[in-house]
């Protein structure tokens, strides 16, 4: 359903594109979220475990930036993962306010088993697009989000 806003042509085009992007994203997210619940994880918890699996230990602040979530929200997510013994917080020796987050063996085992079917499901969902269309979508999304800064390792101290 297109926008009903009676703005300029540019506004209508932008709003219609935004609506389509949000709807597509919401449908994919809803599908994946149901499947993650079967693994006993929220999307955010899965994201934390996945980041730690593929990028290694990092600060809470960096995880928060990678997942585009607030500091308060990431604290709650990490608290819940820690209660389940899936992550370990290690205080940074050079900054007592900061923590480095690590996967525990149980956390590593869970994400190593949960990630492959998740990746296969994403591949299925994106299968409606050709490889070229997927690359174009990626390029366009990157262009839209270009003002967001990526949080690489090594910017937080504590040897990260």
C-alpha positions, 0 to 999 in steps of 0.5 A: 500500500503506497503512502497517502501523503500528498507531498512533493513527488520526491517525498512520495517516492521516498515514502513509498520506497521506505514503506516497501523496505520496512514491510519487506524487512518486517516480513523477513524479521518475523519469519526469522524471529519465529525460527530463533524462538525455537532455539530459545533465543531472541533476535538480539540475543542471537545477534550478540552470539553471532557477532562474538562467534564471527568477530571474537570477544569485544566490548559491550559498547562495540556490540551495541554499535554493531547491533544498532541498539542502545546501551541500556538494551544491550545491557539487558540482552547481555544480562539474560545471556549471562544468566544462561551462562552463554557469555562471560563479562570480563572487566577491562584492566585499563578501564574499570567501567568497561567489559570485554564480552566472551562466548562461553563453551555453552554459548559457542556450542549453541550459536555454532548449531543455530547459525547454519540453519539460520543462514540457510533460511536467509538464503531461501528467503533471498532466493526470490532475488537473483545474485545480481539483484542481491548485490544491488540490494546490498549496494543500495542498503549500504548507500542508504546507511553510509552515514553509520560508522562500523565498529571494528576491533581495536578501537576500545582499548583492552587489546580489542 
